[in-house]
């Protein structure tokens, strides 16, 4: 099951999608004929509901993308194409593990901005982060902000690693060191099949442990994001109804 499956069945999504069904598809058809963006068509309340629907879809896609990393890690043998083009076996694993750290941190930022959009805070994307949500007078005491703070704190270690990767350009984690120590080149082992099989099994075991940790991280991310989104159902409906009431 994809990480975002339960997310897409949330009460929040049901409310947002039900409202959008009333006008979004018709407006998309109009946009297809005129060449105008459908996001620019409609009343303020309609534009708001559409923005939230499509931001929700983007957040859902980002959540599902976390599922790809365990798949990349599960490969039985790094393709020779990579090896022939100068990508060493350990670099393959390092690249995808670093991507894992970056994606988790990005999802925290995406979730912060989603709260920003639902509440209509107007915080510019480049300035929207956990801190700006926790300090904003409209959200600081909300359930959503409390859950976001827990989400951010839970992944403090992963965020530090991400910062090292981004700002220093390198990070060799214990997981990578563990895998690297099991990769012994054939130029050393020659045709010693017993040793080749031994180190290959050791590498698979090390990789398996990393995969399990990545999957645990992914599951935790999914739970945090799902709970935060669910907490936004009432704020979304309140703002939608407020915008709609001003159109009469």
C-alpha positions, 0 to 999 in steps of 0.5 A: 500500500502506498504511503498516501493511500490512507491520506487520500481517504481522509475526511479532509480530502472527502470534504475538499473533493466534494466541494471541488466537484461542484465547479472544478471540472467544469472550469477545467473544461473552460480553461482547456478551450480558452487557454487560461489557467483554471486556477484563475477562473471562479469566485474567491471561495472556488479558487481557494478550494481548488488551490487546496485540492491541488496543493493536497495532491502535491503533498500526496505525491511527495509522500508517495515519493518516499516509497521509492527509496526502499525500492532503489535500495532493494536492488539486488545488484547495482546496474553495470551501466552505473559502474561503467560510468564511474558511479561506484556501488557505495555511491549508489546507496549513498545517493539514495540515503541522502535523498531520503533525508532531504525528502523528509525535511522537504515534507516538513516544509511542504506541510508547513506551507499547506497549513499556511494555505489552508488558514490563508496566512499569506506567508510567502513560500520562501519564508514559510517554515515550522517556526513561522506557523508556530509563531503566527497568531492565527495558528500558534495555539491550534491542533495543527501547529501542535502536531507540526511541532511534534513532527519537526522534533521527531525528525530532528536528527534527520534534519541535521543530517540534511543540513550537513548534506546541503551545506557541507556537500558530504556526509558518511553515515554509520549506515553507509559505512556499514554497507561500504565495509562489506563491498570488497572488489573482485580484484581483491577476492579474485575467484574465491567464491566462498568469500565473494558469497560471504561478503555479498550476504553481509552487504545484503544484511547491512542494506536490509537494516537500512531499508527497515529504518527507512521504512520506519521513517516513512511510516512515521512521516505518513502518520504525522502528515495524515494527522496534521491534514485531518486536523485541517478539515474544520479550518478549511471548511471555516475559511471556505464558508467565510469566503463564500459568505462574502460573495453574496 
